[in-house]
Amino acid sequence: MMRYDARIAVEKALEAKGLYHGKEDNKMRLGLCSRSGDIIEPLVKPQWFVNCDQMAKDAMDAVTKKDLKILPETHEKTWFRWLENIRDWCISRQLWWGHRIPAYFARVKGEAFVDKNAEDSNDRWFAGISEEDALKKAAVKLGVAEDKIELEQDEDVLDTWVSAGLFPFAVFGWPNKTEDFENFYPTDLLETGYDILFFWVARMVFMGQKLTGKLPFKTIYLHSMVRDKYGRKMSKSLGNVVDPLEIIAGCTLEDLFKKLENGNLPAKEVEKAKKGQQLDFPQGIPECGADALRFGLLAYTQQGRDINLDIGRLVGYRNFCNKLWNAVRFAMSNLENGFSAAENVADTVLANAVVGSRDRYILSRLNHTIKVCNDSFTAYEFGELTNALYNFWLYDLCDVYLELTKPVISGEDAEAKLTAQQTLYVCLEFGLRLLHPTMPFVTEELWQRLPGKRSTASITIAPYPLPMEGWTNPEIEANMELVKEVIHAARSVRAEYGLANNVRPNFFIKCSDNDVKAVMEAQLDDFNTLAKAGDSKCIVDEEAPQGCAMHSVNDKVQIFVLLAGLVDFANEIAKLEKKLTKIAPSLTSLAKKMGREDYESKVPENVREADAAKKIALETEEAGINRAIAEFKRLL
């Protein structure tokens, strides 16, 4: 009898016995199957359990003895909290999909019916790696011949984590001692999310130690959970679920809507999700590529327990990929005309007859980056890794060295040109290998295009760079940092006075002593290149000529830029005074508003704060204009 029919029959039986007192609605929550829509009703059934006490103890001992490392180490507390409170593991599931439980109920032919679900029939169940194995065990236990026994396999399937727990060794042919199993089990590292540390990772350790006698891996690296940019868990109903393929290839807002409509969400949830997508991705998801996504997720690992994924940041890393591509292509244009690098060029580049400070500087910065990358991989500090790579490529190589080598490579000094080309090649080749694990596709493509012979056919199998002896030079780096600081100040002066890029004013660099002067003079060509200067001169005791604007760099250096003949001081003063006439009325009006007697009592606090901020901004602008006018008058 079906359960619904049985309920009607029970009701009628109660009526017949005079025990029925009526019925009324009872409000409750009903569980529904997500696939069929049927009502889910609890039903007590026999289940299979595994005692995990010893396996949990062995797993805890492995971590305590450091045979198994969990990174970050803060997750060790979670490991011990779960395993110290271990319970028997229910491994059976009443589903149609999964690994069927290898347990068989044995009946002897001709005997009276035996209920497999009865508690006193538990000794009739036999587990085995095959039906034949279970049959042999049953025959021995029941004391009858195998052909007298009928086996019935349990219809339940294994908990998914049982199947997943077998993964580290089952994929290599276990329980057979295959060549793959001998070569590749156990592995070194498992990388997964911290949310399944117990559900999957612990079970793999249980299975590995119990069934193979070995830990399945030596280190567990737990990555952060990916949430949306607001820190919310990704949810279909919120419309904030981002498919990695949509980030790689891009997706229009219309296509995002279509995916929702073709899904299995109720109509109300679809509309709610669309509003979320409209808010988060008004222009859709821009194409970022696999490299930008990979690099971005690695960069995010330094922000803490969870990753608040902002597509805008990934677009920034896509732009970094474009910058990398353009920079390498431009650099290779400076390696044409017969240039070819020997395989040992990295060992010999500093032995050239002419090696400039700029060459020593970039090799020192490269060596620093190599060390940081290797240390970061060892410590699983992937945020530090991406930061070091980003800074080297963008700020050291592109912004500084590439710009400094332009006049050298196009110049007449053949030896200096060769050194610059070899140094540039080394930076590109080493830099691409450093970057490859974080951006595999673009680095392979660019590496294949580099001139010269290399020992491997692919960057994928090329050795990862190690620090080079003799490249690190703290003194050269410190000197270049001073020069860069002076260059930054010179660029600020140019911007302040509106000098066009094709205007090359003369600079006078006033140094605090002769040691600083020597540093600046040694790299005066580099200063002129990056500051777009005309003729520059380093001075200590003498004064800069009349008509110079001054900018203080630090306690060691001041720069003077000769503006006479380049800037119409009287015209600039007139422009600034016109600006002042626009600021004065605004300040007067604001002061009048803020001076009213009822201002504090009647004006909302947020408005008062905005007025105060506006007043400070106007006063700051006014003071800056007055200083500029005074400076121009001094230069007249």
C-alpha positions as CSV (number, residue, x, y, z in Angstrom):
1,M,0.0,0.0,0.0
2,M,1.3,3.5,-0.9
3,R,1.8,5.8,2.0
4,Y,-0.9,8.2,0.8
5,D,-3.4,5.4,0.6
6,A,-2.3,4.1,4.0
7,R,-3.1,7.5,5.6
8,I,-6.7,7.3,4.3
9,A,-7.0,3.8,5.5
10,V,-5.8,4.8,9.0
11,E,-8.3,7.6,9.1
12,K,-11.1,5.2,8.2
13,A,-10.0,2.7,10.8
14,L,-10.0,5.4,13.5
15,E,-13.5,6.4,12.5
16,A,-14.6,2.8,12.6
17,K,-13.3,2.4,16.2
18,G,-14.9,5.7,17.3
19,L,-11.4,7.2,17.9
20,Y,-11.5,9.9,15.2
21,H,-11.9,13.5,16.5
22,G,-11.6,15.5,13.3
23,K,-8.7,17.1,11.4
24,E,-7.4,20.6,10.9
25,D,-4.6,22.2,8.8
26,N,-1.2,22.4,10.3
27,K,1.2,25.0,8.9
28,M,4.6,23.6,8.3
29,R,7.7,23.7,6.0
30,L,7.9,20.9,3.4
31,G,11.1,19.8,1.8
32,L,10.8,19.4,-2.0
33,C,13.2,17.5,-4.3
34,S,15.0,20.0,-6.5
35,R,14.8,17.6,-9.4
36,S,11.3,16.1,-9.3
37,G,9.4,18.5,-7.0
38,D,8.3,15.6,-4.8
39,I,7.8,16.1,-1.1
40,I,10.7,14.8,0.9
41,E,9.7,12.8,3.9
42,P,12.2,11.4,6.5
43,L,12.3,7.7,6.6
44,V,14.4,5.7,9.1
45,K,16.5,3.2,7.3
46,P,19.5,1.0,8.2
47,Q,22.8,2.8,7.4
48,W,26.4,1.8,7.0
49,F,28.9,3.4,9.5
50,V,32.7,3.4,9.7
51,N,34.5,3.9,13.1
52,C,37.0,6.7,12.5
53,D,38.7,6.9,15.9
54,Q,42.0,5.3,14.9
55,M,42.1,7.0,11.5
56,A,41.5,10.4,13.1
57,K,44.2,9.8,15.7
58,D,46.7,8.8,12.9
59,A,45.7,12.0,10.9
60,M,46.3,14.2,14.0
61,D,49.6,12.5,14.7
62,A,50.7,13.2,11.2
63,V,50.2,17.0,11.6
64,T,51.6,17.0,15.2
65,K,54.8,15.3,14.0
66,K,55.0,17.7,10.9
67,D,54.8,14.7,8.5
68,L,51.8,16.6,7.1
69,K,51.8,20.4,6.8
70,I,48.7,22.5,6.6
71,L,49.1,26.0,5.2
72,P,48.2,28.6,6.3
73,E,49.0,27.1,9.7
74,T,45.9,28.8,11.3
75,H,43.8,26.0,9.8
76,E,45.5,23.4,12.0
77,K,43.0,24.4,14.7
78,T,40.2,23.4,12.5
79,W,41.9,20.1,11.7
80,F,42.2,19.2,15.4
81,R,38.8,20.5,16.3
82,W,37.1,18.2,13.8
83,L,39.3,15.2,14.5
84,E,39.3,15.4,18.3
85,N,35.5,15.3,18.2
86,I,35.3,12.6,15.5
87,R,32.1,10.5,15.2
88,D,31.3,7.3,13.3
89,W,31.0,8.2,9.6
90,C,27.7,7.3,7.9
91,I,29.0,6.2,4.5
92,S,25.7,5.1,2.9
93,R,23.4,7.3,0.7
94,Q,20.0,6.5,-0.7
95,L,20.6,7.8,-4.2
96,W,20.6,6.4,-7.7
97,W,24.0,7.8,-8.7
98,G,27.4,7.0,-7.1
99,H,29.6,4.1,-6.2
100,R,27.4,1.2,-5.1
101,I,28.3,0.0,-1.6
102,P,30.4,-3.3,-1.9
103,A,28.4,-5.1,0.8
104,Y,26.4,-8.2,0.1
105,F,23.6,-10.0,2.1
106,A,24.0,-13.8,2.1
107,R,21.1,-16.3,2.1
108,V,21.5,-20.0,2.0
109,K,19.5,-21.7,-0.7
110,G,16.4,-23.4,0.6
111,E,16.4,-21.8,4.1
112,A,13.4,-19.8,5.5
113,F,13.2,-16.2,4.5
114,V,15.7,-13.9,6.4
115,D,15.0,-10.2,6.6
116,K,18.1,-8.3,5.6
117,N,16.9,-5.2,7.5
118,A,16.4,-7.1,10.8
119,E,19.0,-6.3,13.5
120,D,19.7,-10.0,14.2
121,S,20.7,-10.4,10.5
122,N,23.7,-8.0,10.6
123,D,26.1,-11.0,10.6
124,R,24.8,-12.0,7.2
125,W,26.4,-8.9,5.6
126,F,29.8,-9.3,3.9
127,A,32.0,-6.7,2.3
128,G,34.5,-7.4,-0.4
129,I,36.5,-5.9,-3.2
130,S,34.4,-8.0,-5.5
131,E,31.3,-10.2,-5.4
132,E,33.6,-13.3,-5.5
133,D,35.6,-12.0,-2.5
134,A,32.4,-11.5,-0.5
135,L,31.1,-15.0,-1.5
136,K,34.3,-16.6,-0.1
137,K,33.9,-14.8,3.2
138,A,30.2,-15.8,3.4
139,A,30.9,-19.4,2.7
140,V,33.5,-19.6,5.5
141,K,31.3,-17.7,8.0
142,L,28.2,-19.7,7.3
143,G,30.0,-23.0,6.9
144,V,28.5,-24.0,3.6
145,A,29.7,-24.4,0.0
146,E,29.8,-21.3,-2.2
147,D,27.3,-22.7,-4.6
148,K,24.8,-22.9,-1.8
149,I,24.8,-19.2,-1.2
150,E,22.9,-16.4,-2.9
151,L,24.2,-12.8,-2.6
152,E,22.2,-9.6,-2.8
153,Q,24.2,-6.4,-3.1
154,D,23.0,-3.4,-1.1
155,E,21.3,-0.8,-3.3
156,D,22.7,2.2,-1.4
157,V,25.7,4.1,-2.8
158,L,28.7,5.5,-1.0
159,D,28.8,9.0,0.4
160,T,30.5,11.1,-2.3
161,W,33.4,11.9,0.1
162,V,34.2,8.1,0.3
163,S,34.7,8.1,-3.5
164,A,36.6,11.4,-3.4
165,G,38.8,10.1,-0.6
166,L,40.1,7.3,-2.9
167,F,41.1,9.7,-5.6
168,P,44.8,10.2,-4.7
169,F,45.6,6.6,-5.3
170,A,42.7,5.1,-7.2
171,V,43.6,7.2,-10.3
172,F,46.9,5.3,-10.5
173,G,45.4,1.9,-10.6
174,W,45.1,1.0,-6.9
175,P,44.7,-1.7,-5.5
176,N,47.0,-3.0,-8.3
177,K,50.7,-2.0,-7.8
178,T,50.9,-0.2,-11.2
179,E,54.0,1.6,-12.4
180,D,52.1,4.9,-12.1
181,F,51.1,4.1,-8.5
182,E,54.8,3.4,-7.7
183,N,56.0,6.6,-9.4
184,F,53.4,9.1,-8.5
185,Y,51.9,8.1,-5.2
186,P,52.2,9.8,-2.7
187,T,52.2,13.3,-4.2
188,D,53.8,16.4,-2.7
189,L,51.0,19.0,-2.5
190,L,47.3,19.3,-2.3
191,E,45.7,22.6,-3.1
192,T,42.0,23.1,-2.3
193,G,39.5,25.4,-0.4
194,Y,39.5,25.6,3.3
195,D,35.8,24.8,3.5
196,I,36.3,21.1,2.7
197,L,39.3,20.6,5.0
198,F,37.4,17.9,6.9
199,F,34.9,16.7,4.3
200,W,37.5,15.8,1.7
201,V,41.0,16.4,2.8
202,A,40.7,14.5,6.1
203,R,39.0,11.7,4.3
204,M,41.8,11.4,1.8
205,V,44.3,11.2,4.7
206,F,42.1,8.6,6.4
207,M,41.9,6.5,3.2
208,G,45.6,6.9,2.3
209,Q,47.0,5.9,5.6
210,K,44.5,3.0,6.1
211,L,44.6,1.5,2.6
212,T,48.1,2.3,1.4
213,G,50.0,2.9,4.7
214,K,51.2,6.3,3.4
215,L,50.0,9.8,3.6
216,P,48.6,10.8,0.2
217,F,50.5,14.2,0.2
218,K,53.0,16.0,2.3
219,T,51.5,19.5,2.2
220,I,48.0,20.9,2.2
221,Y,47.7,24.5,0.8
222,L,44.2,25.9,1.5
223,H,43.2,28.8,-0.7
224,S,40.7,31.6,0.0
225,M,37.0,31.4,-0.9
226,V,35.9,33.6,-3.8
227,R,33.1,36.0,-3.0
228,D,31.7,39.0,-4.9
229,K,33.3,42.4,-4.6
230,Y,31.0,43.2,-1.7
231,G,32.1,40.2,0.3
232,R,28.8,38.3,-0.3
233,K,28.7,34.6,-1.0
234,M,28.1,33.9,-4.7
235,S,24.5,32.9,-5.1
236,K,22.4,32.3,-8.2
237,S,19.4,34.1,-6.7
238,L,21.6,37.2,-6.1
239,G,22.8,37.1,-9.7
240,N,26.4,37.5,-8.5
241,V,27.8,34.1,-9.6
242,V,30.7,34.6,-12.0
243,D,31.7,31.8,-14.3
244,P,35.5,31.9,-14.8
245,L,34.9,31.3,-18.5
246,E,32.8,34.5,-18.6
247,I,35.8,36.4,-17.3
248,I,38.2,34.8,-19.7
249,A,36.1,35.3,-22.8
250,G,33.8,38.1,-21.7
251,C,30.0,38.1,-21.6
252,T,27.4,40.8,-22.5
253,L,24.7,41.7,-20.0
254,E,22.1,40.3,-22.5
255,D,23.9,36.9,-22.5
256,L,24.1,36.9,-18.6
257,F,20.3,37.4,-18.6
258,K,19.8,34.6,-21.1
259,K,21.7,32.2,-18.8
260,L,19.5,33.1,-15.9
261,E,16.3,32.6,-18.1
262,N,17.6,29.2,-19.3
263,G,18.4,28.0,-15.7
264,N,16.1,26.4,-13.1
265,L,15.4,29.5,-10.9
266,P,11.8,30.5,-10.2
267,A,10.6,33.5,-12.2
268,K,10.7,35.8,-9.1
269,E,14.3,34.7,-8.4
270,V,15.3,35.3,-12.0
271,E,14.0,38.9,-11.9
272,K,15.9,39.5,-8.6
273,A,19.1,38.0,-10.0
274,K,18.8,40.2,-13.1
275,K,18.6,43.3,-11.0
276,G,21.8,42.2,-9.2
277,Q,23.6,41.6,-12.5
278,Q,22.4,45.0,-13.9
279,L,23.9,46.6,-10.8
280,D,27.2,44.7,-10.8
281,F,27.8,44.4,-14.5
282,P,25.9,47.2,-16.3
283,Q,28.2,46.8,-19.4
284,G,28.5,43.0,-19.0
285,I,31.7,41.3,-18.1
286,P,34.7,42.5,-20.2
287,E,37.1,40.0,-21.8
288,C,40.1,39.5,-19.5
289,G,41.8,36.3,-20.7
290,A,43.0,33.3,-18.7
291,D,46.4,34.9,-17.8
292,A,44.8,38.0,-16.2
293,L,42.3,35.8,-14.2
294,R,45.1,33.5,-13.0
295,F,47.4,36.4,-12.0
296,G,44.5,38.3,-10.4
297,L,43.4,35.4,-8.2
298,L,47.0,34.8,-7.1
299,A,47.3,38.5,-6.3
300,Y,44.2,38.3,-4.2
301,T,45.6,35.7,-1.9
302,Q,47.3,38.4,0.3
303,Q,44.0,40.0,1.3
304,G,42.9,37.5,3.9
305,R,40.5,34.6,4.4
306,D,38.2,35.4,1.5
307,I,38.6,36.9,-2.0
308,N,36.2,39.7,-2.7
309,L,36.5,39.4,-6.5
310,D,36.3,42.7,-8.3
311,I,36.1,42.4,-12.1
312,G,37.6,45.9,-12.4
313,R,40.8,44.7,-10.8
314,L,41.1,41.8,-13.2
315,V,40.7,44.3,-16.1
316,G,43.7,46.1,-14.6
317,Y,45.7,42.8,-14.9
318,R,44.4,42.4,-18.5
319,N,45.9,45.8,-19.2
320,F,49.1,44.6,-17.5
321,C,49.2,41.7,-20.0
322,N,48.8,44.2,-22.8
323,K,51.6,46.3,-21.4
324,L,53.8,43.3,-21.1
325,W,53.1,42.3,-24.7
326,N,53.8,45.8,-26.1
327,A,56.9,46.2,-23.9
328,V,58.5,42.9,-25.0
329,R,57.7,43.6,-28.7
330,F,59.2,47.1,-28.4
331,A,62.2,45.7,-26.6
332,M,62.8,43.1,-29.3
333,S,62.8,45.9,-31.9
334,N,66.0,47.0,-30.1
335,L,67.4,43.5,-30.5
336,E,67.3,43.4,-34.3
337,N,70.0,43.9,-36.8
338,G,71.9,40.7,-36.2
339,F,71.8,40.5,-32.4
340,S,72.0,37.0,-31.1
341,A,72.4,36.0,-27.4
342,A,74.6,33.1,-26.4
343,E,73.2,30.6,-24.0
344,N,75.6,31.8,-21.2
345,V,74.9,35.5,-21.8
346,A,73.6,35.9,-18.2
347,D,77.0,34.7,-16.8
348,T,79.1,37.1,-19.0
349,V,77.0,40.3,-19.3
350,L,78.8,42.0,-16.4
351,A,82.2,41.1,-17.9
352,N,81.7,43.4,-20.8
353,A,84.1,46.3,-21.3
354,V,81.4,48.9,-20.9
355,V,78.8,48.3,-18.2
356,G,76.8,51.4,-17.2
357,S,75.1,52.1,-13.8
358,R,71.7,51.6,-15.5
359,D,72.8,48.0,-16.5
360,R,74.0,47.2,-13.0
361,Y,70.9,48.7,-11.5
362,I,68.4,46.6,-13.6
363,L,70.4,43.4,-13.0
364,S,70.4,44.1,-9.3
365,R,66.6,44.7,-9.4
366,L,66.2,41.5,-11.4
367,N,68.2,39.5,-8.9
368,H,66.1,41.0,-6.1
369,T,62.9,39.9,-7.9
370,I,64.3,36.4,-8.5
371,K,65.0,36.0,-4.8
372,V,61.5,37.3,-3.8
373,C,59.8,35.0,-6.3
374,N,61.7,31.9,-5.1
375,D,61.1,32.8,-1.4
376,S,57.4,33.5,-2.1
377,F,56.9,30.1,-3.8
378,T,58.6,28.3,-0.9
379,A,56.4,30.2,1.6
380,Y,53.2,30.0,-0.6
381,E,53.1,33.8,-0.4
382,F,51.5,34.3,-3.9
383,G,50.5,37.8,-3.2
384,E,54.1,38.8,-2.6
385,L,55.1,36.9,-5.8
386,T,52.7,38.8,-8.0
387,N,53.5,42.1,-6.4
388,A,57.3,41.6,-7.1
389,L,56.7,40.6,-10.7
390,Y,54.3,43.5,-11.4
391,N,56.7,46.0,-9.9
392,F,59.7,44.7,-11.8
393,W,58.1,44.6,-15.2
394,L,56.2,47.9,-14.9
395,Y,58.3,50.2,-12.8
396,D,61.9,48.8,-13.0
397,L,62.1,47.5,-16.6
398,C,59.4,49.5,-18.5
399,D,59.4,52.8,-16.8
400,V,63.2,53.0,-16.1
401,Y,65.5,50.7,-18.0
402,L,63.7,50.6,-21.4
403,E,63.6,54.4,-21.4
404,L,67.2,54.7,-20.4
405,T,68.5,52.4,-23.1
406,K,66.8,54.1,-26.0
407,P,69.6,56.7,-26.6
408,V,72.2,54.1,-25.9
409,I,71.0,51.5,-28.4
410,S,70.4,54.2,-31.0
411,G,73.8,55.8,-30.2
412,E,77.3,55.3,-31.7
413,D,79.1,53.6,-28.8
414,A,79.1,50.0,-30.0
415,E,80.3,48.5,-26.7
416,A,77.7,50.3,-24.6
417,K,75.1,49.3,-27.1
418,L,76.0,45.6,-27.0
419,T,76.0,45.6,-23.2
420,A,72.5,47.3,-23.2
421,Q,71.2,44.8,-25.7
422,Q,72.6,41.8,-23.7
423,T,71.3,43.2,-20.4
424,L,67.8,43.8,-22.0
425,Y,67.7,40.3,-23.4
426,V,68.6,38.8,-20.0
427,C,65.9,40.8,-18.3
428,L,63.3,39.7,-20.9
429,E,64.3,36.0,-20.8
430,F,64.6,35.8,-17.0
431,G,61.6,38.0,-16.5
432,L,59.3,35.8,-18.7
433,R,60.5,32.6,-16.9
434,L,59.8,34.3,-13.6
435,L,56.3,35.3,-14.7
436,H,55.4,32.0,-16.5
437,P,53.8,30.1,-13.6
438,T,51.4,33.1,-13.1
439,M,50.8,33.9,-16.8
440,P,51.5,30.8,-18.8
441,F,50.0,31.7,-22.2
442,V,51.4,35.1,-23.0
443,T,54.8,34.3,-21.6
444,E,55.1,31.1,-23.7
445,E,54.2,33.1,-26.8
446,L,56.7,35.9,-26.1
447,W,59.5,33.6,-25.0
448,Q,59.3,31.7,-28.3
449,R,59.8,35.0,-30.1
450,L,63.0,36.0,-28.3
451,P,66.2,35.9,-30.4
452,G,69.1,33.6,-29.5
453,K,69.5,29.9,-28.6
454,R,67.9,28.4,-25.5
455,S,68.4,24.9,-24.0
456,T,64.7,23.9,-23.9
457,A,61.9,23.8,-26.5
458,S,59.3,25.4,-24.3
459,I,59.3,27.8,-21.4
460,T,57.1,25.3,-19.5
461,I,60.1,22.9,-19.1
462,A,62.8,25.7,-18.7
463,P,64.3,25.9,-15.3
464,Y,62.9,28.5,-12.9
465,P,65.5,31.3,-12.4
466,L,67.7,31.3,-9.3
467,P,69.6,34.3,-7.9
468,M,72.8,35.1,-9.8
469,E,76.1,35.7,-8.0
470,G,77.5,39.2,-8.4
471,W,74.3,40.8,-9.7
472,T,73.0,42.3,-6.4
473,N,74.4,45.8,-5.9
474,P,72.7,47.8,-3.0
475,E,74.9,50.9,-3.6
476,I,73.9,51.1,-7.3
477,E,70.2,50.7,-6.3
478,A,70.4,53.4,-3.7
479,N,72.1,55.8,-6.1
480,M,69.4,55.1,-8.8
481,E,66.6,55.6,-6.2
482,L,68.1,59.1,-5.5
483,V,68.3,59.8,-9.3
484,K,64.7,58.6,-9.7
485,E,63.5,60.9,-6.9
486,V,65.2,63.9,-8.6
487,I,63.6,62.9,-11.9
488,H,60.2,62.7,-10.3
489,A,60.7,66.2,-8.9
490,A,61.8,67.5,-12.3
491,R,58.7,66.1,-13.9
492,S,56.5,67.7,-11.3
493,V,58.1,71.1,-12.1
494,R,57.5,70.6,-15.8
495,A,53.8,69.8,-15.1
496,E,53.5,72.7,-12.6
497,Y,54.6,75.2,-15.2
498,G,52.8,73.5,-18.1
499,L,56.0,72.7,-20.2
500,A,55.2,70.7,-23.3
501,N,57.1,67.4,-23.9
502,N,59.1,68.9,-26.8
503,V,60.4,71.7,-24.5
504,R,63.7,70.8,-23.0
505,P,64.6,73.3,-20.2
506,N,68.0,73.5,-18.6
507,F,68.2,72.1,-15.0
508,F,70.7,73.0,-12.2
509,I,70.9,70.3,-9.6
510,K,72.2,71.7,-6.3
511,C,73.7,69.0,-4.2
512,S,74.4,69.1,-0.4
513,D,78.0,67.8,-0.9
514,N,80.5,66.5,-3.4
515,D,79.5,62.8,-2.8
516,V,75.9,63.5,-3.8
517,K,77.2,65.5,-6.7
518,A,79.3,62.6,-7.9
519,V,76.3,60.3,-7.8
520,M,74.2,62.7,-9.8
521,E,77.0,63.5,-12.3
522,A,77.6,59.8,-13.0
523,Q,74.0,59.4,-14.1
524,L,73.3,62.9,-15.6
525,D,72.6,61.3,-19.0
526,D,69.9,59.1,-17.4
527,F,68.4,62.2,-15.7
528,N,68.4,64.1,-19.0
529,T,66.6,61.2,-20.7
530,L,63.8,60.7,-18.2
531,A,63.4,64.3,-17.2
532,K,63.4,65.5,-20.8
533,A,66.0,68.0,-19.9
534,G,68.2,70.1,-22.2
535,D,71.6,70.8,-20.6
536,S,71.9,69.9,-16.9
537,K,74.6,70.8,-14.4
538,C,75.3,69.6,-10.9
539,I,76.4,72.4,-8.4
540,V,77.3,72.5,-4.8
541,D,78.4,76.0,-3.7
542,E,77.5,78.1,-6.8
543,E,74.1,79.7,-7.3
544,A,71.6,78.9,-10.1
545,P,71.1,81.8,-12.6
546,Q,68.3,84.3,-12.5
547,G,65.0,83.1,-14.0
548,C,65.0,79.7,-12.4
549,A,62.1,78.1,-10.5
550,M,63.2,76.0,-7.5
551,H,61.9,72.7,-6.1
552,S,63.3,71.0,-3.0
553,V,63.7,67.3,-3.6
554,N,65.0,66.2,-0.1
555,D,67.6,67.3,2.4
556,K,70.3,66.5,-0.1
557,V,69.1,67.9,-3.4
558,Q,67.3,70.9,-4.8
559,I,66.6,71.4,-8.5
560,F,66.4,74.7,-10.4
561,V,64.7,74.8,-13.8
562,L,65.5,77.7,-16.1
563,L,62.2,79.1,-17.2
564,A,63.3,82.4,-18.6
565,G,62.4,82.5,-22.3
566,L,60.1,79.4,-21.9
567,V,57.3,80.8,-19.9
568,D,55.5,84.2,-20.2
569,F,55.5,85.1,-16.5
570,A,53.2,88.2,-16.9
571,N,50.7,86.1,-18.9
572,E,50.8,83.3,-16.3
573,I,50.2,85.9,-13.5
574,A,47.2,87.3,-15.3
575,K,45.7,83.8,-15.7
576,L,46.2,83.0,-12.0
577,E,44.7,86.4,-10.9
578,K,41.6,85.6,-13.0
579,K,41.2,82.3,-11.2
580,L,41.4,84.2,-7.9
581,T,38.5,86.4,-8.9
582,K,36.4,83.3,-9.3
583,I,37.4,81.8,-6.0
584,A,36.8,84.9,-3.9
585,P,33.0,85.1,-4.4
586,S,32.6,81.4,-3.6
587,L,34.5,81.9,-0.3
588,T,32.5,85.0,0.5
589,S,29.2,83.2,-0.1
590,L,30.2,80.2,1.9
591,A,31.4,82.3,4.8
592,K,28.1,84.2,4.8
593,K,26.1,80.9,4.8
594,M,28.2,79.4,7.6
595,G,28.0,82.6,9.7
596,R,24.3,82.6,10.1
597,E,23.1,82.3,13.7
598,D,20.9,79.3,13.1
599,Y,23.5,77.5,10.9
600,E,24.5,75.0,13.6
601,S,20.9,74.2,14.7
602,K,19.0,74.1,11.4
603,V,21.5,72.8,8.9
604,P,22.0,68.9,8.8
605,E,25.3,67.6,10.0
606,N,26.2,66.1,6.6
607,V,25.7,69.4,4.9
608,R,27.8,71.2,7.5
609,E,30.6,68.7,6.9
610,A,30.4,69.2,3.2
611,D,30.5,73.0,3.6
612,A,33.6,72.7,5.8
613,A,35.3,70.5,3.3
614,K,34.5,72.9,0.5
615,K,35.8,75.8,2.5
616,I,39.1,74.1,3.2
617,A,39.5,73.1,-0.5
618,L,38.8,76.7,-1.7
619,E,41.2,78.2,0.8
620,T,43.9,75.6,-0.1
621,E,43.5,76.5,-3.8
622,E,43.6,80.2,-3.1
623,A,46.8,79.8,-1.1
624,G,48.4,77.8,-3.8
625,I,47.5,80.3,-6.5
626,N,48.9,83.2,-4.3
627,R,52.2,81.2,-3.9
628,A,52.4,80.7,-7.7
629,I,51.8,84.4,-8.3
630,A,54.5,85.3,-5.8
631,E,56.9,82.8,-7.5
632,F,56.2,84.2,-11.0
633,K,56.7,87.8,-9.7
634,R,60.1,86.7,-8.3
635,L,61.1,85.3,-11.7
636,L,60.1,88.5,-13.6
